[in-house]
Amino acid sequence: MRSTLVILVLCFCRIWSSSLDDERIIDGAISSDGQFPYAVAFYYFLEDGRHFCGGSLLDDKSVLTAAHCLEGGTQFVIHLGINKLGEAEDSGLVINSTSYVIHPDYNGTVLNNDIGILYLETTISFSDKIQPVELPTEALGPNEDVFALGWGSVTDEQLLPSNDLSHVSLTTISNAVCRRTYGDFIQNNMVCLVGIGNQGICDGDSGSPLIQIAFDGRNIQVGVASFFGGLGCETEHPSGYTRTFEYVEWIRNVIAPESTPEPEPTLAPGSASIITSLVSSVMLLLLVVLYL
């Protein structure tokens, strides 16, 4: 229980504190232009000021991110189609938003069901640098290779994100192994990852996608960045994500609610027999006319 309490404190400190000495993603590579066209960066505003998170483009009007990046937000400034913050005005899009949906079972105290969807104010057009991400069709197992994305943050009183979108290769571990570090805090809808040394996520990476590359090159989002170790990002503690596969049906219902089909025309009781009688009468009348 003690390890769980430590993690919860530090999970939220990644939004408000500024204790890092390096850019994040830790020990990652700067992404090339258009390498991850679904990557989204956004600022959001709370009563205490401006904060930063990442996300991924689901379609032409919605972004997938962590619930704790949305909770209490009053305004969102969303950057799409860029790998370097500050260049959106020239090569990408900047869109505002005030509308979002948080998973109904989200528990911010233990970061359970830490997933939500941010709506764009205007429908966008896709390009070579702006494309939606794919959702998974099967569960993610242990010992699988994935990529963590994020802008991370640099040490600054305002916790500014680093300018460049970075990525790092990580490996999934089983939840049983992850519980050795974090205890019962780890739920079945979470997944933990480790890299070489202290590779992983930290401040400013919240809400960013975890990507698995399919054999045919398709980019599939298998997780949403949620938490890291309570002793800081520079430790070798696993990075924690919300498993996307567990929420695919919910995501699709939120971004494209199933419309109720129009009911088939029905006859009132007794109307069928009346119609049959009328048809019979008409047929009889026609026969009489022909006979005459």
BAFI-3210 file (N, C-alpha, C; in Angstrom, 3 decimals, decimal comma, padded with zeros to 6 digits):
// residues 292
n [1|2|3|4|5|6|7|8|9|10|11|12|13|14|15|16|17|18|19|20|21|22|23|24|25|26|27|28|29|30|31|32|33|34|35|36|37|38|39|40|41|42|43|44|45|46|47|48|49|50|51|52|53|54|55|56|57|58|59|60|61|62|63|64|65|66|67|68|69|70|71|72|73|74|75|76|77|78|79|80|81|82|83|84|85|86|87|88|89|90|91|92|93|94|95|96|97|98|99|100|101|102|103|104|105|106|107|108|109|110|111|112|113|114|115|116|117|118|119|120|121|122|123|124|125|126|127|128|129|130|131|132|133|134|135|136|137|138|139|140|141|142|143|144|145|146|147|148|149|150|151|152|153|154|155|156|157|158|159|160|161|162|163|164|165|166|167|168|169|170|171|172|173|174|175|176|177|178|179|180|181|182|183|184|185|186|187|188|189|190|191|192|193|194|195|196|197|198|199|200|201|202|203|204|205|206|207|208|209|210|211|212|213|214|215|216|217|218|219|220|221|222|223|224|225|226|227|228|229|230|231|232|233|234|235|236|237|238|239|240|241|242|243|244|245|246|247|248|249|250|251|252|253|254|255|256|257|258|259|260|261|262|263|264|265|266|267|268|269|270|271|272|273|274|275|276|277|278|279|280|281|282|283|284|285|286|287|288|289|290|291|292]
n.u [000,824|001,966|003,767|001,948|000,711|002,860|003,320|000,954|001,057|003,270|002,436|000,602|002,234|003,686|002,325|002,254|004,731|008,281|010,709|012,629|015,768|016,363|015,241|012,168|010,792|012,701|015,966|015,290|014,749|014,725|011,856|011,260|010,096|006,674|006,664|005,056|002,087|-000,273|000,193|-000,508|-000,349|-001,238|-002,270|-003,776|-006,104|-006,338|-007,580|-005,249|-003,523|-001,731|-001,270|000,219|-000,212|-000,145|-001,543|-003,538|-004,675|-007,900|-009,930|-011,416|-012,263|-011,754|-009,722|-007,685|-006,766|-005,357|-007,513|-006,906|-005,744|-007,794|-009,681|-011,378|-010,528|-010,912|-010,429|-008,845|-005,959|-005,025|-002,520|-001,730|-000,230|002,502|006,002|007,533|007,028|005,563|005,730|003,351|001,768|002,857|003,157|001,304|-001,711|-003,647|-006,044|-008,831|-010,627|-013,372|-014,708|-015,144|-014,954|-014,853|-013,942|-016,625|-016,089|-013,774|-011,254|-009,673|-008,084|-006,707|-005,963|-007,400|-008,993|-008,038|-008,640|-009,761|-011,628|-011,097|-012,796|-012,555|-013,073|-013,607|-014,080|-011,404|-009,161|-007,425|-003,904|-000,544|000,810|-001,034|-002,901|-005,207|-004,834|-004,605|-006,756|-006,383|-006,954|-006,607|-005,545|-002,768|000,221|002,793|006,361|006,429|007,381|007,256|006,541|007,030|005,727|006,184|006,308|007,425|009,060|010,887|013,078|011,555|009,994|007,388|006,874|007,352|006,886|009,274|010,652|010,671|009,107|009,582|010,627|010,784|011,975|010,328|009,579|006,928|005,849|004,626|001,629|001,837|004,582|004,939|003,548|005,303|006,745|004,836|002,692|-000,710|-001,811|-001,690|-003,878|-005,915|-006,531|-004,375|-001,012|002,443|005,779|009,199|012,506|015,834|017,900|016,947|014,947|011,847|008,668|007,710|007,278|004,952|004,508|002,135|-000,939|-000,061|000,409|000,982|002,627|002,356|004,024|002,703|003,131|002,837|003,485|001,598|000,559|-000,409|-002,329|-001,756|-001,816|-002,286|-000,483|-000,038|001,083|004,112|007,044|007,056|009,399|010,550|011,299|013,818|014,529|014,635|012,121|009,080|007,217|003,821|000,763|-002,587|-004,444|-005,366|-006,933|-008,866|-010,806|-011,849|-014,458|-015,908|-014,620|-015,265|-018,022|-018,237|-017,031|-018,446|-021,435|-023,746|-026,437|-029,968|-031,859|-034,406|-037,694|-039,389|-042,269|-045,330|-048,392|-051,530|-053,316|-055,519|-055,598|-054,421|-056,238|-058,282|-057,129|-056,680|-059,301|-060,152|-058,472|-059,376|-061,999|-061,581|-060,312|-062,392|-064,240|-062,896|-062,839|-065,543|-066,045|-064,440|-065,671|-068,147]
n.v [-001,208|001,251|001,757|002,249|004,658|006,443|006,457|007,574|010,216|011,174|010,747|012,787|014,942|015,079|016,690|019,207|019,818|020,712|019,145|017,952|017,204|016,695|016,497|014,914|012,459|010,161|009,485|009,154|009,228|011,940|012,480|012,049|014,298|014,071|011,396|010,308|010,893|011,102|012,077|014,266|017,404|019,306|022,202|022,837|024,487|025,183|026,226|026,984|027,687|027,170|023,993|020,942|018,299|015,196|013,475|011,514|011,436|010,436|010,518|012,744|014,629|014,187|013,468|011,166|010,752|010,979|010,697|012,258|014,435|015,923|016,386|018,831|020,797|023,842|025,051|024,212|024,061|022,870|021,176|019,987|017,883|018,430|018,160|019,703|021,930|025,147|025,513|025,123|027,118|027,494|024,962|023,165|022,566|024,564|024,221|025,115|023,990|023,135|021,004|017,725|014,178|012,073|008,827|007,043|005,535|006,482|006,919|009,201|009,117|006,705|006,480|004,765|003,504|005,580|007,424|009,343|011,463|014,124|016,640|018,181|021,558|022,145|020,254|018,490|018,257|015,525|014,919|014,339|014,726|014,719|012,339|009,755|007,502|003,923|001,622|-001,104|-004,636|-006,791|-008,065|-006,769|-008,395|-009,630|-008,892|-007,653|-005,544|-002,035|001,474|004,438|007,684|011,262|014,735|015,422|017,264|020,174|021,403|024,003|026,895|027,104|024,641|023,932|022,209|020,152|021,120|019,252|016,368|013,225|009,740|006,409|003,076|000,558|-002,233|-004,424|-005,601|-008,222|-007,815|-008,983|-008,942|-006,182|-005,474|-006,068|-003,825|-001,726|-002,731|-003,402|-001,325|-001,640|-002,429|-004,678|-003,342|-001,808|-001,376|-002,091|-000,888|-001,280|-000,057|000,331|000,850|003,871|004,505|005,773|007,303|010,642|013,822|015,782|013,897|012,670|011,195|010,740|008,575|004,991|002,955|000,207|-001,384|-002,907|-005,936|-005,197|-002,580|-000,817|001,580|001,036|001,954|001,017|001,819|004,427|007,027|007,163|007,026|007,204|006,107|006,721|007,694|009,283|010,166|009,472|007,095|003,463|002,462|000,995|002,389|003,484|002,668|003,114|000,454|000,342|-001,475|-002,467|-000,572|-000,115|-000,486|001,362|003,760|003,902|004,126|006,614|008,428|007,989|007,608|004,932|005,073|004,987|002,637|003,306|002,437|-000,451|-000,198|-000,882|-002,735|-001,938|-003,849|-006,134|-004,767|-006,080|-008,077|-006,483|-005,221|-007,453|-008,212|-006,003|-006,193|-008,611|-007,941|-006,019|-007,608|-009,358|-007,590|-006,787|-009,154|-009,516|-007,309|-007,947|-010,243|-009,341]
n.w [000,000|000,711|-001,404|-003,435|-002,635|-002,796|-005,554|-006,554|-005,685|-007,110|-009,716|-010,228|-009,793|-012,077|-013,731|-012,556|-011,334|-011,654|-011,929|-013,461|-015,046|-017,630|-021,059|-022,035|-024,054|-022,062|-023,027|-025,710|-029,325|-031,645|-033,536|-037,037|-039,623|-040,068|-039,317|-037,335|-037,902|-036,528|-034,038|-031,361|-029,739|-026,889|-025,054|-021,926|-019,773|-016,376|-013,142|-011,874|-013,883|-017,026|-018,622|-019,973|-022,340|-024,243|-027,123|-029,435|-032,805|-033,583|-035,507|-037,918|-036,116|-033,414|-030,485|-028,800|-025,424|-022,078|-019,247|-017,024|-018,158|-019,052|-017,097|-015,386|-017,120|-018,896|-021,274|-024,345|-026,349|-029,319|-031,097|-034,263|-036,786|-036,628|-035,748|-034,241|-031,753|-031,991|-034,643|-035,810|-036,916|-039,391|-040,662|-039,703|-037,844|-035,611|-033,270|-031,325|-028,387|-026,252|-025,421|-024,197|-023,350|-020,600|-019,498|-018,036|-015,750|-014,694|-012,264|-010,565|-008,322|-008,189|-010,761|-012,453|-015,368|-016,982|-019,313|-022,075|-024,358|-026,526|-028,170|-031,363|-032,351|-034,981|-037,976|-039,457|-042,306|-043,746|-044,330|-045,601|-043,263|-041,295|-039,982|-038,974|-036,167|-035,857|-034,140|-031,803|-032,465|-030,934|-027,721|-025,836|-025,115|-022,791|-023,193|-025,695|-028,386|-028,495|-029,227|-027,461|-027,500|-027,326|-026,272|-023,933|-021,275|-020,258|-017,690|-016,079|-014,794|-015,607|-016,551|-019,333|-022,456|-024,237|-027,410|-029,493|-030,898|-029,578|-029,573|-028,220|-027,982|-026,257|-024,046|-023,305|-020,089|-017,948|-015,986|-013,515|-013,004|-013,008|-010,726|-008,744|-008,393|-008,150|-006,707|-005,692|-007,050|-009,792|-012,325|-014,356|-016,700|-017,270|-018,549|-018,289|-018,994|-019,925|-020,582|-021,842|-019,211|-017,831|-019,652|-020,807|-019,955|-018,834|-017,190|-018,975|-020,953|-020,605|-021,692|-024,253|-027,153|-027,122|-029,304|-031,515|-034,098|-036,868|-038,851|-041,473|-041,459|-040,444|-038,004|-034,778|-032,057|-028,844|-026,245|-023,712|-022,342|-018,852|-016,132|-014,074|-012,213|-008,660|-007,547|-009,358|-012,816|-013,651|-012,603|-012,856|-012,864|-014,121|-016,904|-017,046|-018,672|-019,958|-021,202|-024,533|-025,980|-024,268|-024,343|-026,827|-027,912|-026,372|-027,136|-029,891|-029,760|-028,560|-030,361|-032,677|-032,281|-032,272|-034,424|-033,867|-035,578|-038,050|-037,232|-038,545|-040,627|-039,081|-038,685|-037,322|-034,868|-036,362|-038,757|-040,875|-041,689|-042,616|-044,821|-046,437|-047,007|-048,486|-050,741|-051,820|-052,493|-054,491|-056,454|-057,056|-058,140|-060,465|-061,891|-062,398|-064,046|-066,274|-067,111|-067,950]
ca.u [000,000|002,821|004,284|000,860|000,527|003,974|003,131|-000,141|001,537|004,167|001,693|000,037|003,319|004,225|001,603|002,470|006,082|009,286|011,867|013,480|016,994|016,501|014,029|011,528|010,958|014,070|016,850|014,609|015,243|013,828|011,094|011,382|008,909|005,612|006,849|003,889|001,152|-001,424|000,612|-001,163|000,099|-002,203|-002,247|-005,092|-006,105|-007,025|-007,613|-003,895|-002,702|-001,661|-000,557|000,520|-000,355|-000,127|-002,698|-003,471|-005,842|-008,737|-010,610|-011,306|-012,859|-011,560|-008,373|-007,617|-005,755|-005,615|-008,597|-006,389|-005,385|-009,028|-010,490|-011,343|-010,071|-011,918|-010,062|-007,762|-005,353|-004,566|-001,578|-001,698|000,560|003,838|006,961|008,223|006,084|005,860|005,709|002,018|001,231|003,418|003,080|000,298|-002,971|-003,918|-007,496|-009,293|-011,709|-013,863|-015,592|-014,458|-015,646|-014,003|-014,562|-017,523|-015,549|-012,463|-010,980|-008,440|-007,277|-005,828|-005,731|-008,052|-009,764|-007,473|-008,768|-010,798|-011,640|-011,189|-013,417|-012,096|-014,165|-013,897|-013,645|-010,168|-008,853|-006,192|-002,799|000,551|001,295|-002,163|-003,592|-005,683|-004,151|-005,453|-007,003|-006,007|-007,988|-006,292|-004,915|-001,312|000,808|004,131|007,523|006,164|008,093|006,364|007,176|006,406|005,903|005,860|007,131|008,100|009,150|012,197|012,990|011,123|009,000|006,062|006,835|007,171|007,297|010,404|010,155|010,662|008,452|010,573|010,098|011,743|011,511|010,142|009,080|005,892|006,056|003,353|001,138|002,362|005,929|004,814|003,060|006,443|007,160|003,746|001,684|-002,076|-002,189|-001,772|-005,121|-005,837|-006,644|-003,121|000,137|003,708|006,838|010,557|013,463|017,223|018,177|015,814|014,092|010,427|007,922|007,775|006,508|004,583|004,200|000,808|-001,916|000,544|000,130|001,927|002,399|002,930|004,114|002,277|004,058|002,688|003,863|000,544|000,788|-001,585|-002,198|-002,062|-001,843|-002,326|000,444|-000,814|001,846|005,490|007,432|006,965|010,715|011,020|011,438|015,191|014,729|014,356|010,770|008,322|006,238|002,483|-000,192|-003,916|-004,541|-006,381|-007,804|-009,968|-011,759|-012,124|-015,908|-016,313|-014,093|-016,043|-019,360|-018,148|-016,708|-019,462|-022,536|-024,602|-027,760|-031,074|-032,461|-035,812|-038,514|-040,121|-043,704|-046,123|-049,828|-052,296|-054,038|-056,743|-055,516|-054,044|-057,428|-059,057|-056,465|-056,933|-060,681|-060,227|-057,839|-060,272|-063,138|-061,117|-060,090|-063,707|-064,827|-062,210|-063,308|-066,905|-065,942|-063,901|-066,693|-069,183]
ca.v [000,000|002,434|002,056|002,818|006,044|007,225|006,615|008,480|011,589|011,561|010,768|014,109|015,920|015,205|017,770|020,523|020,088|020,949|018,608|017,186|017,815|016,358|016,446|013,619|011,097|009,925|008,711|008,844|009,830|012,948|011,895|012,741|015,038|013,213|009,993|009,920|011,953|011,119|012,638|015,527|018,106|020,339|022,919|022,964|025,527|024,957|027,442|027,388|028,054|026,369|022,723|020,354|016,848|014,687|012,679|010,942|011,754|009,260|010,752|014,149|015,551|013,797|013,125|010,246|011,168|010,506|011,413|013,272|015,609|016,615|016,659|020,207|021,727|024,777|025,437|023,389|024,544|021,596|021,280|018,788|017,924|018,986|017,451|020,715|022,926|026,502|025,580|024,793|028,202|027,411|023,663|022,306|023,174|024,881|024,231|025,238|023,108|023,219|019,849|016,440|013,101|011,242|007,521|007,160|004,840|007,034|007,190|009,967|008,814|005,566|006,516|003,657|003,942|006,905|007,581|010,296|011,921|015,570|016,948|019,362|022,487|022,079|019,039|018,746|017,457|014,756|015,184|013,415|014,972|014,608|011,091|009,108|006,300|002,731|001,013|-002,522|-005,665|-007,864|-007,614|-006,649|-009,331|-009,267|-009,090|-007,136|-004,295|-000,903|002,787|005,509|008,996|012,389|015,947|015,532|018,630|020,596|022,106|025,373|027,247|026,907|023,273|023,972|020,989|020,278|021,515|018,167|015,092|012,150|008,392|005,465|001,691|-000,066|-003,601|-004,657|-006,640|-008,697|-007,065|-009,630|-008,400|-004,755|-005,346|-006,160|-002,437|-000,812|-003,364|-003,574|-000,182|-002,085|-003,112|-005,425|-002,447|-001,065|-002,128|-001,476|-001,029|-000,963|000,127|000,155|001,822|004,667|004,907|005,752|008,562|011,492|015,056|016,256|012,813|012,142|011,181|010,412|007,196|003,881|002,456|-001,060|-001,411|-004,196|-006,524|-004,494|-001,191|000,006|002,041|000,695|002,488|-000,015|002,370|005,870|007,305|007,468|007,275|006,715|005,788|007,772|008,224|010,148|009,542|009,052|005,747|002,398|001,960|000,905|003,394|002,911|003,084|002,521|-000,421|000,839|-002,555|-002,637|000,524|000,125|-000,339|002,641|004,824|003,984|004,630|008,039|009,256|007,755|006,888|004,147|005,674|004,051|002,439|003,649|001,235|-000,932|000,091|-001,964|-002,615|-002,025|-005,123|-006,240|-004,077|-007,029|-008,737|-005,485|-005,049|-008,673|-008,150|-005,002|-006,747|-009,640|-007,263|-005,422|-008,686|-009,865|-006,567|-006,867|-010,368|-009,260|-006,386|-008,695|-011,219|-008,620]
ca.w [000,000|000,764|-002,740|-004,205|-002,246|-003,341|-006,991|-006,836|-005,492|-008,206|-010,971|-010,438|-009,834|-013,431|-014,393|-011,960|-010,851|-012,692|-011,235|-014,365|-015,534|-019,042|-021,846|-022,075|-023,537|-021,628|-023,899|-026,963|-030,562|-032,212|-034,638|-038,310|-040,037|-040,577|-038,936|-036,550|-038,295|-035,615|-032,755|-031,028|-028,538|-026,530|-023,777|-021,309|-018,750|-015,115|-012,328|-011,467|-015,018|-018,244|-018,515|-021,277|-022,507|-025,605|-027,512|-030,778|-033,619|-033,838|-036,778|-038,316|-035,148|-032,017|-030,037|-027,657|-024,464|-020,719|-018,566|-016,095|-018,956|-019,407|-015,908|-014,900|-018,143|-019,401|-022,635|-024,876|-027,589|-029,864|-032,208|-035,104|-038,006|-036,408|-034,906|-033,458|-031,257|-032,433|-036,095|-036,301|-037,730|-040,738|-041,318|-039,118|-037,458|-034,218|-033,123|-029,944|-027,988|-024,874|-025,256|-024,029|-022,637|-019,759|-019,270|-016,881|-014,574|-014,350|-010,853|-010,557|-007,147|-008,494|-012,214|-013,124|-016,534|-017,275|-020,757|-022,444|-025,749|-026,697|-029,459|-032,077|-032,637|-036,408|-038,660|-040,176|-043,492|-043,588|-045,253|-045,329|-041,907|-040,368|-040,255|-037,753|-035,734|-035,842|-032,844|-031,815|-032,586|-029,991|-026,486|-025,815|-024,172|-022,301|-024,070|-027,034|-028,668|-028,776|-029,219|-026,690|-028,115|-026,461|-026,285|-022,651|-020,757|-019,788|-016,413|-016,280|-013,792|-016,169|-017,069|-020,769|-023,143|-025,145|-028,723|-030,472|-030,631|-029,481|-029,409|-027,680|-028,029|-024,959|-024,067|-022,309|-019,083|-017,432|-014,835|-012,308|-012,794|-012,683|-009,346|-007,830|-008,147|-007,822|-005,871|-006,173|-007,880|-011,183|-012,684|-015,607|-017,851|-017,390|-019,033|-017,885|-019,984|-019,513|-021,664|-021,420|-018,164|-017,356|-020,759|-020,506|-020,032|-017,654|-017,276|-020,297|-021,873|-020,293|-022,763|-025,546|-027,546|-027,168|-030,658|-031,968|-035,559|-037,408|-039,820|-042,744|-041,269|-039,856|-036,635|-033,981|-030,702|-027,859|-024,897|-023,471|-021,241|-017,656|-014,899|-013,976|-010,847|-007,676|-007,176|-010,438|-014,134|-013,901|-012,065|-013,807|-012,632|-015,379|-017,317|-017,010|-019,696|-020,041|-022,380|-025,461|-026,447|-023,324|-024,478|-028,245|-028,126|-025,784|-027,991|-031,129|-029,442|-028,226|-031,529|-033,708|-031,621|-033,155|-034,576|-033,719|-036,898|-038,177|-037,050|-039,705|-040,533|-038,497|-038,853|-036,091|-034,754|-037,147|-040,042|-041,924|-042,205|-043,360|-046,125|-047,214|-047,476|-049,537|-051,941|-052,364|-053,099|-055,738|-057,416|-057,477|-059,006|-061,748|-062,594|-062,872|-065,175|-067,421|-067,543|-068,682]
c.u [000,856|003,341|003,201|000,680|001,629|003,766|002,049|000,289|002,372|003,471|001,150|001,104|003,872|003,501|002,041|003,910|007,031|010,625|012,840|014,723|017,153|015,168|013,469|010,869|012,430|014,800|016,171|015,268|014,234|013,162|011,266|010,048|007,873|005,717|005,643|002,787|-000,092|-001,079|000,020|-000,533|-000,966|-001,922|-003,658|-004,985|-006,961|-007,000|-006,215|-002,991|-002,739|-000,821|-000,470|000,331|-000,220|-001,387|-002,490|-004,775|-006,607|-009,439|-010,528|-011,897|-012,606|-010,149|-008,470|-006,487|-006,084|-006,713|-008,059|-005,879|-006,609|-009,795|-010,305|-010,903|-011,201|-011,662|-008,853|-007,278|-004,573|-003,688|-001,533|-000,767|001,943|004,691|007,726|007,218|006,528|005,817|004,324|001,445|001,703|003,115|002,000|-000,976|-002,984|-005,424|-007,853|-010,406|-012,117|-014,701|-014,797|-015,356|-014,608|-014,704|-015,406|-017,011|-014,149|-012,372|-009,635|-007,542|-006,277|-005,557|-006,284|-008,967|-009,349|-007,454|-009,930|-010,636|-011,920|-011,729|-012,811|-013,290|-014,571|-013,391|-012,424|-010,065|-007,523|-005,174|-001,700|001,095|000,193|-002,993|-004,089|-004,869|-005,121|-005,599|-006,735|-007,210|-007,709|-005,521|-003,392|-000,756|002,160|005,194|007,252|006,848|007,109|007,181|006,360|006,733|005,629|006,787|007,885|008,108|010,584|012,012|012,672|010,056|007,582|005,911|006,545|007,589|008,552|009,866|009,917|009,881|009,517|009,881|011,198|011,133|011,469|009,596|008,038|006,326|004,689|002,924|001,627|003,755|005,843|004,352|004,189|006,970|006,035|002,627|000,319|-002,602|-002,419|-003,036|-004,965|-005,923|-005,444|-002,049|001,400|004,794|008,181|011,415|014,851|017,539|016,922|014,894|012,621|009,811|008,083|006,916|006,215|004,240|002,806|-000,131|-001,387|000,362|001,314|001,622|003,089|002,901|003,748|003,260|003,992|002,961|002,798|000,893|-000,481|-001,374|-002,668|-002,123|-001,903|-001,489|-000,310|000,037|003,279|005,835|007,453|008,293|011,313|011,241|012,836|015,505|014,445|012,982|009,990|007,447|004,875|001,529|-001,556|-003,983|-005,675|-007,390|-009,035|-011,088|-012,178|-013,616|-016,392|-015,859|-014,958|-017,453|-019,347|-017,917|-017,719|-020,592|-023,396|-025,985|-028,834|-031,752|-033,945|-036,649|-039,230|-041,597|-044,456|-047,590|-050,506|-053,023|-055,330|-056,639|-055,179|-055,267|-058,271|-058,477|-056,728|-058,335|-060,834|-059,629|-058,750|-061,456|-062,763|-060,920|-061,413|-064,364|-064,194|-062,670|-064,699|-066,884|-065,459|-064,925|-067,775|-068,625]
c.v [001,255|002,786|002,687|004,293|006,932|007,488|007,628|009,933|012,027|011,554|012,150|015,178|016,076|016,297|019,128|020,830|020,370|020,469|017,878|017,968|017,612|016,508|015,034|013,518|010,831|009,021|008,295|009,521|010,852|012,364|012,723|013,360|014,084|011,754|009,459|010,956|012,046|011,756|014,029|016,097|019,130|020,932|022,942|023,864|025,117|026,259|027,934|027,695|027,073|025,119|022,083|018,844|016,486|013,892|012,105|011,215|010,470|009,340|012,246|015,132|015,192|013,290|012,226|010,683|010,573|011,341|012,508|014,512|016,457|017,113|018,098|021,227|022,601|025,189|024,624|023,993|023,372|021,830|019,943|018,993|018,498|018,015|018,416|021,772|024,324|026,656|025,329|025,865|028,112|026,084|022,751|023,074|023,487|025,052|024,321|024,233|023,400|021,991|018,553|015,446|012,298|009,908|007,567|006,486|005,331|007,332|007,897|009,680|007,704|005,450|005,298|004,190|005,358|007,144|008,525|010,753|013,418|015,850|018,216|020,256|022,451|020,757|019,359|017,875|016,746|015,147|014,182|013,585|014,918|013,396|010,485|007,862|005,124|002,213|-000,482|-003,445|-006,850|-007,313|-007,620|-007,572|-008,851|-009,534|-008,679|-005,782|-003,203|000,382|003,747|006,836|010,079|013,566|016,104|016,954|018,925|021,326|023,569|025,678|027,030|025,511|023,242|022,652|021,227|020,536|020,339|016,950|013,995|010,803|007,485|004,076|001,115|-001,474|-003,780|-005,736|-007,066|-007,847|-007,667|-009,102|-006,934|-004,554|-005,508|-004,768|-001,597|-001,434|-003,429|-002,371|-000,610|-002,911|-003,789|-004,528|-001,518|-001,979|-001,363|-001,798|-000,662|-000,790|-000,192|001,239|002,549|005,136|004,812|007,127|009,358|012,724|015,444|015,173|012,234|012,242|010,794|008,925|006,246|003,127|001,113|-001,062|-002,808|-004,674|-005,819|-002,997|-000,299|000,347|001,835|001,194|001,457|000,526|003,883|006,159|007,812|007,813|006,771|006,577|006,977|008,364|009,083|009,401|009,011|007,682|004,725|001,776|001,957|002,126|002,725|003,523|002,454|001,697|000,054|-000,238|-002,716|-001,630|000,790|000,351|000,995|003,805|004,997|004,496|006,123|008,889|009,093|006,955|006,153|004,773|004,608|003,886|002,817|002,384|000,859|-000,566|-001,114|-001,680|-002,714|-003,353|-005,088|-005,612|-005,019|-007,680|-007,773|-005,308|-006,252|-008,659|-007,159|-005,522|-007,768|-009,008|-006,655|-006,477|-009,219|-008,893|-006,604|-008,071|-010,181|-008,369|-007,116|-009,664|-010,542|-008,132]
c.w [000,000|-000,609|-003,610|-003,894|-002,802|-004,823|-007,286|-006,682|-006,683|-009,549|-011,245|-010,441|-011,240|-014,200|-013,859|-011,563|-011,998|-012,172|-012,143|-014,756|-017,032|-019,744|-021,771|-023,418|-023,219|-022,611|-025,198|-028,144|-031,054|-033,456|-035,907|-038,708|-040,634|-040,178|-038,167|-036,776|-037,420|-034,271|-032,559|-029,761|-028,182|-025,155|-023,227|-020,089|-017,553|-014,325|-011,967|-012,655|-016,163|-018,029|-019,899|-021,253|-023,988|-025,882|-028,898|-031,508|-033,944|-035,185|-037,079|-037,313|-033,691|-031,749|-028,816|-026,736|-023,104|-020,077|-017,660|-016,825|-019,301|-018,191|-015,426|-015,925|-018,653|-020,839|-023,066|-026,196|-028,180|-031,092|-032,949|-036,291|-037,854|-035,607|-034,023|-033,044|-031,662|-033,927|-036,678|-037,207|-039,175|-041,423|-040,761|-038,817|-035,976|-034,091|-031,650|-029,669|-026,548|-024,528|-025,155|-023,297|-021,874|-019,534|-017,999|-015,609|-014,187|-012,862|-010,775|-009,386|-007,428|-009,995|-012,937|-014,222|-016,946|-018,774|-021,052|-023,878|-025,786|-028,098|-030,060|-032,394|-034,098|-036,971|-039,515|-041,419|-043,282|-044,660|-044,947|-043,909|-040,850|-040,768|-038,944|-037,437|-035,785|-034,422|-032,918|-031,954|-031,673|-028,808|-026,611|-024,742|-023,667|-023,360|-025,518|-027,195|-029,087|-028,778|-028,364|-027,366|-027,091|-026,658|-024,975|-022,151|-020,375|-018,460|-016,647|-015,246|-014,299|-016,762|-018,569|-021,396|-023,959|-026,548|-029,657|-029,989|-030,657|-029,348|-028,882|-027,718|-026,623|-025,144|-022,970|-021,326|-018,571|-016,244|-013,525|-011,983|-012,380|-011,244|-008,330|-007,485|-007,578|-006,979|-006,529|-006,942|-009,327|-011,403|-014,049|-016,838|-017,998|-017,979|-018,675|-018,899|-019,392|-020,761|-021,168|-020,394|-017,747|-018,485|-020,370|-020,621|-018,749|-017,854|-018,716|-021,293|-021,652|-021,487|-024,118|-025,873|-027,379|-028,452|-030,885|-033,497|-036,050|-038,473|-041,167|-042,612|-040,660|-038,400|-035,824|-032,559|-029,684|-026,438|-024,889|-022,230|-020,014|-016,439|-015,023|-012,503|-009,911|-007,258|-008,278|-011,728|-014,403|-013,302|-013,161|-013,572|-013,947|-015,631|-017,377|-018,018|-019,446|-021,320|-023,301|-025,834|-025,560|-023,572|-025,922|-028,488|-027,562|-026,650|-029,232|-030,875|-029,140|-029,475|-032,655|-033,089|-032,628|-033,199|-034,438|-035,062|-036,895|-038,036|-038,330|-039,538|-040,000|-038,683|-037,504|-036,051|-035,568|-038,511|-041,178|-042,537|-043,021|-044,748|-047,015|-047,790|-048,622|-050,832|-052,600|-053,079|-054,441|-056,803|-057,945|-058,435|-060,383|-062,548|-063,175|-064,103|-066,414|-067,982|-068,359|-070,027]
res [m|r|s|t|l|v|i|l|v|l|c|f|c|r|i|w|s|s|s|l|d|d|e|r|i|i|d|g|a|i|s|s|d|g|q|f|p|y|a|v|a|f|y|y|f|l|e|d|g|r|h|f|c|g|g|s|l|l|d|d|k|s|v|l|t|a|a|h|c|l|e|g|g|t|q|f|v|i|h|l|g|i|n|k|l|g|e|a|e|d|s|g|l|v|i|n|s|t|s|y|v|i|h|p|d|y|n|g|t|v|l|n|n|d|i|g|i|l|y|l|e|t|t|i|s|f|s|d|k|i|q|p|v|e|l|p|t|e|a|l|g|p|n|e|d|v|f|a|l|g|w|g|s|v|t|d|e|q|l|l|p|s|n|d|l|s|h|v|s|l|t|t|i|s|n|a|v|c|r|r|t|y|g|d|f|i|q|n|n|m|v|c|l|v|g|i|g|n|q|g|i|c|d|g|d|s|g|s|p|l|i|q|i|a|f|d|g|r|n|i|q|v|g|v|a|s|f|f|g|g|l|g|c|e|t|e|h|p|s|g|y|t|r|t|f|e|y|v|e|w|i|r|n|v|i|a|p|e|s|t|p|e|p|e|p|t|l|a|p|g|s|a|s|i|i|t|s|l|v|s|s|v|m|l|l|l|l|v|v|l|y|l]
***
